Amino acid sequence: SLIGTEERTTTSDAGGVYGFSELRAGEHQVSISDFNSAHYLFPETARDVTVGVGMTEIVDFEGQEAETAVLTAIVIIDGNPAQGVWVDIAGPQERGLETGSDGTAVFSDLPRGTYQVAISGFDPAFRFDVVTQPVTIVDIGGAVEVRFVGSLADPAVLIDCPSAGGTGDRIRRGFYVSSFPGRYLHDVKLRLISDAPGTFTLRLAARQNAYDGPLLGEPTAQLDLTDQASEATFRFGAAPDEGSVVTFALSKVEGPDVSVYYQVLTSNQDCPVLQTEDTTPPLSTFRRNGVVVRITGF
């Protein structure tokens, strides 16, 4: 815009060039407007200029691109970085990223402004007091951080089939839950016995839908066994589909060359865990209704 001995407006071309021709000599003020202030910053948007008779004056406006700021979202669970959490930002720009192994999602080349930062897609075992936070980038080229700090929620007991003096069965026999009552498998606790005392390392493999289905995890536990039942806890941290079949198969990794058994229920006990003759896919042959087991999760 031109204000002075006369008033005019024009628009800069693709090269950023503008011009006012055939002006009367005198004092003028040239100003710029209608540019995207979220993308560009000009230190001055108006300048005075004196135009003499037959003279040409050049009035330049030099700006700076504003998309140079960095926003870093940090997700922490119990002091450890949380990988795989989805982070969305909404504001002058909208983007989404997943946190990496360091628990961060870095959004670069941002314009100034206020953003809403939200996290989602995290494990249901994680608990956050806040999942959305506002943050404002004040300076061009500035860097801001926003932290989401959570913790591991206390798991609930999903299945509890306690011992009532039942016998033991060899660990080569598998067992399964026909309809998993949650969305997260935290741990499985079994009662184990051996023919002779010794230190054993056992592995418990959990799979979805069948004994050869997608692997949910295969944690190990080391414990000293005798002919008296001892408890072993296998920690998973897996997310099976709610209502799906989840199978379990025990195996010995290390230990004396003697048989190991897990405790089963008596015939008059009821339990939603079904034992099979072995672990032949998909679900082998039904053997009995009941294993002494405690399953926690969410």
Phi and psi in degrees as a GROMACS rama.xvg file:
@    title "Ramachandran Plot"
@    xaxis  label "Phi"
@    yaxis  label "Psi"
@TYPE xy
-121.203  128.327  LEU-2
-128.373  132.54  ILE-3
169.878  -126.899  GLY-4
-64.1729  -17.1629  THR-5
-156.912  167.552  GLU-6
-119.101  133.445  GLU-7
-146.302  163.122  ARG-8
-135.743  153.158  THR-9
-154.273  175.857  THR-10
-125.812  137.209  THR-11
-68.7934  150.414  SER-12
-86.8645  -172.235  ASP-13
-61.5614  -22.965  ALA-14
-92.2173  3.67192  GLY-15
81.7655  12.2582  GLY-16
-95.8926  138.079  VAL-17
-134.624  168.712  TYR-18
-164.71  150.354  GLY-19
-125.185  119.914  PHE-20
-108.857  162.701  SER-21
55.6898  47.5525  GLU-22
-88.0396  152.661  LEU-23
-78.5157  145.813  ARG-24
-63.0763  148.309  ALA-25
147.669  -169.254  GLY-26
-87.8833  134.916  GLU-27
-136.594  157.158  HIS-28
-124.206  128.654  GLN-29
-109.965  131.19  VAL-30
-133.216  154.817  SER-31
-117.881  149.571  ILE-32
-158.051  -179.796  SER-33
63.9998  20.2582  ASP-34
-94.0748  162.395  PHE-35
-78.6319  100.202  ASN-36
-69.0596  -15.3061  SER-37
-77.4946  -19.4809  ALA-38
-106.618  -26.1683  HIS-39
-133.26  145.703  TYR-40
-126.878  127.251  LEU-41
-112.514  128.891  PHE-42
-63.4043  -27.456  PRO-43
-144.205  140.651  GLU-44
-113.745  4.34537  THR-45
-147.375  139.094  ALA-46
-140.834  143.219  ARG-47
-91.1561  145.804  ASP-48
-147.768  142  VAL-49
-107.147  125.634  THR-50
-111.375  121.195  VAL-51
-89.2264  169.21  GLY-52
-61.8237  127.001  VAL-53
71.1091  10.372  GLY-54
-100.142  156.887  MET-55
-120.757  127.208  THR-56
-115.808  142.883  GLU-57
-108.957  125.214  ILE-58
-120.398  109.306  VAL-59
-102.327  147.51  ASP-60
-122.89  116.563  PHE-61
-108.932  119.476  GLU-62
-111.302  -179.616  GLY-63
-131.407  135.14  GLN-64
-64.3253  135.285  GLU-65
-93.1282  -7.77446  ALA-66
-84.236  66.2213  GLU-67
-130.694  4.12163  THR-68
-83.2428  161.485  ALA-69
-128.332  131.163  VAL-70
-118.248  124.152  LEU-71
-115.561  122.211  THR-72
-99.1372  132.526  ALA-73
-121.915  126.599  ILE-74
-116.345  123.35  VAL-75
-124.996  134.362  ILE-76
-121.264  116.994  ILE-77
48.605  41.5923  ASP-78
84.3937  -2.91216  GLY-79
-113.237  145.704  ASN-80
-64.8982  140.356  PRO-81
-105.006  114.265  ALA-82
-89.5705  149.166  GLN-83
83.461  13.6487  GLY-84
-89.648  133.063  VAL-85
-84.0713  133.86  TRP-86
-122.192  126.2  VAL-87
-112.678  141.066  ASP-88
-120.485  141.388  ILE-89
-135.19  133.323  ALA-90
167.061  -133.846  GLY-91
-56.5341  -29.2747  PRO-92
-134.119  154.607  GLN-93
-121.581  125.802  GLU-94
-146.856  167.301  ARG-95
-144.096  140.391  GLY-96
-143.605  159.807  LEU-97
-104.064  139.559  GLU-98
-66.5736  145.018  THR-99
-89.907  -166.858  GLY-100
-64.3848  -21.3735  SER-101
-90.4052  5.05686  ASP-102
77.7694  12.6231  GLY-103
-113.848  151.852  THR-104
-127.572  118.49  ALA-105
-108.508  121.115  VAL-106
-107.732  114.832  PHE-107
-111.337  172.12  SER-108
56.0599  49.4688  ASP-109
-102.478  147.415  LEU-110
-78.744  163.965  PRO-111
-64.8126  159.254  ARG-112
142.492  -178.077  GLY-113
-101.449  132.465  THR-114
-121.384  145.291  TYR-115
-97.3415  122.955  GLN-116
-108.716  125.46  VAL-117
-131.672  144.348  ALA-118
-112.918  148.701  ILE-119
-158.74  175.136  SER-120
71.6972  15.2103  GLY-121
-86.6514  163.647  PHE-122
-58.4454  135.896  ASP-123
-62.5826  -13.1054  PRO-124
-77.0542  -11.4022  ALA-125
-91.2311  141.57  PHE-126
-124.53  126.792  ARG-127
-122.399  136.609  PHE-128
-73.8862  -31.6223  ASP-129
-131.016  130.038  VAL-130
-117.969  -3.54784  VAL-131
-137.957  132.61  THR-132
-139.684  142.042  GLN-133
-87.062  149.192  PRO-134
-147.43  141.425  VAL-135
-116.445  128.277  THR-136
-94.4333  111.923  ILE-137
-87.6665  -44.533  VAL-138
-102.092  144.408  ASP-139
-64.3261  131.304  ILE-140
77.3612  7.38476  GLY-141
-75.2385  166.463  GLY-142
-130.482  130.104  ALA-143
-129.506  155.356  VAL-144
-126.045  145.94  GLU-145
-133.446  132.338  VAL-146
-112.67  138.937  ARG-147
-118.447  115.123  PHE-148
-112.416  122.323  VAL-149
-128.512  -175.489  GLY-150
-145.388  165.322  SER-151
-82.0877  122.717  LEU-152
-68.1616  154.722  ALA-153
-70.8682  122.801  ASP-154
-69.0833  151.203  PRO-155
-98.2191  156.289  ALA-156
-79.928  116.811  VAL-157
-91.8655  -39.8623  LEU-158
-139.481  131.373  ILE-159
-137.494  107.587  ASP-160
-115.863  90.6674  CYS-161
-77.0714  160.45  PRO-162
-72.1167  140.699  SER-163
-134.25  37.4521  ALA-164
82.4886  24.1075  GLY-165
-74.855  176.091  GLY-166
-89.7595  -173.949  THR-167
-113.387  159.898  GLY-168
-137.147  148.46  ASP-169
-59.9376  147.073  ARG-170
-71.6688  -8.4107  ILE-171
-68.8668  -17.7814  ARG-172
-83.0335  133.883  ARG-173
-92.2713  177.079  GLY-174
-152.275  160.555  PHE-175
-150.865  159.522  TYR-176
-103.644  122.463  VAL-177
-74.4013  -24.6515  SER-178
-146.67  98.2281  SER-179
-65.1018  125.6  PHE-180
-89.6114  36.3236  PRO-181
-166.442  -172.352  GLY-182
-114.928  -1.3261  ARG-183
-148.185  127.627  TYR-184
-99.3608  111.838  LEU-185
-89.0825  -61.9187  HIS-186
-152.244  164.494  ASP-187
-128.684  128.448  VAL-188
-115.532  126.331  LYS-189
-121.521  160.273  LEU-190
-109.056  124.182  ARG-191
-122.359  151.46  LEU-192
-138.356  151.221  ILE-193
-129.102  159.23  SER-194
-67.4648  -29.1496  ASP-195
-143.113  152.24  ALA-196
-61.0473  145.887  PRO-197
174.29  168.487  GLY-198
-100.196  126.18  THR-199
-124.419  148.157  PHE-200
-114.7  121.276  THR-201
-118.154  148.595  LEU-202
-117.595  136.661  ARG-203
-119.08  111.228  LEU-204
-94.8453  129.722  ALA-205
-113.63  131.983  ALA-206
-133.503  156.997  ARG-207
-97.1172  134.933  GLN-208
80.4242  -34.11  ASN-209
-160.98  169.574  ALA-210
-68.3479  -15.8913  TYR-211
-116.955  21.2621  ASP-212
-78.6636  -175.036  GLY-213
-56.5519  131.939  PRO-214
-74.3275  127.816  LEU-215
-93.7998  -23.3258  LEU-216
159.338  158.553  GLY-217
-145.535  66.9601  GLU-218
-69.5943  161.119  PRO-219
-116.803  159.424  THR-220
-140.605  137.408  ALA-221
-109.598  132.313  GLN-222
-157.738  158.378  LEU-223
-91.6677  127.173  ASP-224
-116.884  149.33  LEU-225
-138.267  -163.812  THR-226
-82.2132  3.08445  ASP-227
-104.44  137.739  GLN-228
-62.9505  134.739  ALA-229
-122.984  147.715  SER-230
-88.9984  139.626  GLU-231
-128.062  132.981  ALA-232
-112.221  127.903  THR-233
-111.34  116.775  PHE-234
-92.874  123.755  ARG-235
-104.374  -71.1948  PHE-236
74.4216  50.4979  GLY-237
-123.395  161.962  ALA-238
-125.24  81.2108  ALA-239
-72.0542  161.385  PRO-240
-67.5503  132.278  ASP-241
-61.9973  133.067  GLU-242
85.9718  -0.788314  GLY-243
-86.3706  165.974  SER-244
-78.0171  134.213  VAL-245
-125.617  121.484  VAL-246
-101.337  154.594  THR-247
-134.242  134.07  PHE-248
-135.446  120.592  ALA-249
-89.8452  147.251  LEU-250
-149.039  154.305  SER-251
-93.6188  126.585  LYS-252
-92.097  -47.0555  VAL-253
-144.681  151.738  GLU-254
144.58  172.772  GLY-255
-58.8916  157.035  PRO-256
-82.507  65.8794  ASP-257
-135.24  163.795  VAL-258
-76.2206  144.814  SER-259
-120.421  141.67  VAL-260
-128.122  152.004  TYR-261
-112.281  149.31  TYR-262
-76.3729  138.877  GLN-263
-114.95  170.024  VAL-264
-84.4742  161.602  LEU-265
-74.6775  164.609  THR-266
-64.6604  -23.46  SER-267
-96.4628  7.84942  ASN-268
-95.1837  148.781  GLN-269
-114.104  137.977  ASP-270
-155.59  139.716  CYS-271
-78.2111  13.9415  PRO-272
-107.538  124.184  VAL-273
-106.342  130.468  LEU-274
-93.7962  145.092  GLN-275
-119.64  165.544  THR-276
-64.2528  -35.2103  GLU-277
-155.265  -148.966  ASP-278
-124.442  34.1895  THR-279
-71.7481  128.314  THR-280
-64.2201  153.495  PRO-281
-80.4437  -41.6997  PRO-282
-132.625  14.1966  LEU-283
55.7803  -162.591  SER-284
-101.888  133.327  THR-285
-61.4935  135.76  PHE-286
-114.264  -52.4904  ARG-287
-157.128  163.37  ARG-288
-98.9963  93.1291  ASN-289
138.081  126.289  GLY-290
-130.522  142.126  VAL-291
-73.6393  106.061  VAL-292
-152.988  150.37  VAL-293
-131.449  121.441  ARG-294
-118.019  127.049  ILE-295
-115.8  157.96  THR-296
171.428  -151.334  GLY-297
